[in-house]
Amino acid sequence: MKVLIEMSPEQYELFVAECDIKSPEYSILKNAIVLRDGDPAYGGRAISILCDKDEATQLLQAAKRLYPDAAASIAKAIDQAGQS
């Protein structure tokens, strides 16, 4: 199952900054794209990360440890993917 995670550019940058560049989480995060028509809650810009559910779960665990502010966005995306 694919999971589409959206978060604000600020959350994304701060989360990436906390990750070790050799970690799998860093690799997943660096495959993100910038959406110009993103969620209005993020000022119209959002960072979008398409990944497998296992990768999303891995990101969620890392976010809980390294940058908890990003965890809510990731958990929401996992929940939404499970409902579709």
N, C-alpha and C positions, 0 to 999 in steps of 0.2 A: 504494500500500500504506500502511495506517495503522500507526503505531507507538505503543504505550502505554508511556510512560516513568514509572517510579515511583522516587522518591528520598525521603530523609528530609527532614523540614521544615527541619532545620538546613542540609543541603546546598543545598536550594532557596533559602532566604533568603540564604545567602552567595553563591551563584551570581548571583542576581538583583541583589544589591548591587554586583557587579562589572560588570554590563552597563550600557551607556549607555541611558538611557531612550528614545532615538530609534532604537535599533538594532532590527533585525527579531527578534533573539534575545530581547530584552526583551518584545516583543509576544507572541511564542510562549509564553514563560514565564508571562506574566500571564494566560494562558487556562487555567492549571492549576486543579485542584480538590483539596480536602482530602478524603482518604478516612479515615474513622474506623475502618474495618475493614481497614486497609492491611497491608502486609507486617509480620509479627511482628518481623522484624529491625529495624524502625524504631519499635518500641514500640507497634505497633498503629495508628499514624497514619502516613500517607504522603501525599506530594504526587503527584498523577497528572496527566500531560500527554499528551493525545491529539493527535497531529500526523501529517502526511505524512512519508514516509521522507526526502524532501529537507530538510524542516524539522528532522527529528531529526539528520540529518547535519550541518546547519548548527549546531545546538546542540552537537553533539559537538566540532566544530572550535572553537567559541567556548569551550567548557568546557576543552579542552586548553590554550588560551591564558590564560583568565581565572581559572578555578577547577578545576584538575585533579581534585580529589576528586569532582566530579560526573560526570566523564567515564566512569567505570566503569559507573555506572547507565545512562547513555545508550547506551553501546556494547552492554551486555547486552540492552537493549530492542530495539535494531536487530537484533541477532543472533536474538533470539527471534521477531521479526516475520518475518524471512527464512525461518525454519524452518516457519512455519505456512502 
